[in-house]
Amino acid sequence: MDISLSSDNEKFLQSQITAGIYKTLSDAINANLSIIISTEQTIPQDVLQRFKDDVQKGLDDVNAGRVSDCIEFMDSLIEEDMKNTD
């Protein structure tokens, strides 16, 4: 079987081999694929699909520029909470 990996995936797998977690690229791919298969068999498909949909929605928002600064957002929540407790 011939497969192609993205550069990020290849770097991740190579880092696992370098760290001594796996001896070969085949070992790393097989182990990580087993984790994916196990997860997909354990999590109900409707739950998994909702999660994938939510992640995609977030990625779509980022790509469309619909993002906000986390610190500013948290500061606004704290400020709003302080107004409500006065």
Secondary structure as UniProt FT lines:
FT   HELIX           7..18
FT   TURN            19..20
FT   HELIX           25..42
FT   HELIX           45..63
FT   TURN            64..65
FT   HELIX           70..85
//
